[in-house]
Amino acid sequence: MTIYPGIIRSLLEDCRSYRQRQKDLDALKSAIWNAAQQITALEDRELRRKLQQMEAELDSIQFTIDTDKVFPETLKALEGLETTLAASLR
């Protein structure tokens, strides 16, 4: 269990908002990056690393895939992150 449940819940909400197209990709990437910067405890360093990797992966998708395929590809990438985030709350 993480010592940052508020940050994790907020980030899960950001992911949900993105899935519902209430938040754009740049805002989601910013939320992920900001969460990673707030997670500083040694115990959660793996979570921080995953968040940083996810932000980089979303960046890569955004700038290397045809525009009409970006949203579906980012949703696929987010599945793993959301699973990791939910598991860290248990």
C-alpha positions in Angstrom: 0.0 0.0 0.0 1.2 3.4 -0.9 1.7 6.2 1.5 0.3 8.6 -1.1 -3.4 7.5 -1.4 -4.6 11.0 -2.2 -2.2 11.4 -5.1 -3.1 8.0 -6.5 -6.9 8.6 -6.2 -6.5 11.9 -7.9 -4.5 10.4 -10.7 -7.0 7.6 -11.2 -9.7 10.3 -11.5 -7.5 12.1 -14.1 -7.3 8.8 -16.0 -11.1 8.4 -15.9 -11.6 12.0 -17.1 -9.3 11.3 -20.0 -11.2 8.1 -20.9 -14.4 10.1 -20.9 -12.7 12.8 -23.1 -13.1 15.4 -20.3 -9.4 15.9 -20.1 -6.9 16.1 -23.1 -3.7 14.1 -23.4 -1.4 17.0 -22.5 -3.4 17.5 -19.2 -3.2 13.8 -18.4 0.6 13.7 -19.1 1.0 16.7 -16.8 -1.0 15.1 -14.1 1.1 11.9 -14.3 4.3 13.9 -14.3 3.2 16.0 -11.3 2.2 12.8 -9.4 5.6 11.3 -10.1 7.3 14.4 -8.7 5.3 14.3 -5.5 6.1 10.7 -4.8 9.4 10.8 -3.1 9.3 8.0 -0.5 11.9 5.3 -1.0 9.2 2.7 -0.5 7.3 4.0 -3.6 10.2 4.5 -5.9 9.0 1.8 -8.2 5.6 3.6 -8.5 7.4 6.8 -9.3 9.5 5.1 -12.0 6.3 3.6 -13.6 4.7 7.0 -13.7 7.7 8.6 -15.3 7.8 5.7 -17.9 4.1 6.1 -18.6 4.4 9.9 -19.2 7.3 9.1 -21.6 5.2 6.4 -23.3 2.2 8.7 -23.8 4.6 11.4 -25.2 5.9 8.8 -27.7 2.4 7.8 -28.7 1.3 11.4 -29.1 4.2 12.3 -31.4 4.8 9.1 -33.4 1.3 7.7 -34.2 -1.3 9.0 -36.6 -3.6 11.5 -34.9 -6.7 9.4 -35.4 -5.1 6.5 -33.6 -3.6 8.4 -30.6 -6.7 8.1 -28.3 -7.1 4.3 -28.7 -3.4 3.7 -28.3 -3.2 5.8 -25.2 -6.2 3.9 -23.7 -4.3 0.7 -24.2 -1.3 2.1 -22.4 -3.3 3.5 -19.5 -4.8 0.1 -18.7 -1.6 -1.1 -17.1 -1.1 2.1 -15.2 -4.6 2.1 -13.8 -4.1 -1.5 -12.7 -0.9 -0.5 -10.9 -2.4 2.5 -9.3 -5.5 0.6 -8.0 -3.2 -2.2 -6.7 -1.1 0.3 -4.8 -4.2 1.4 -2.9 -4.8 -2.1 -1.4 
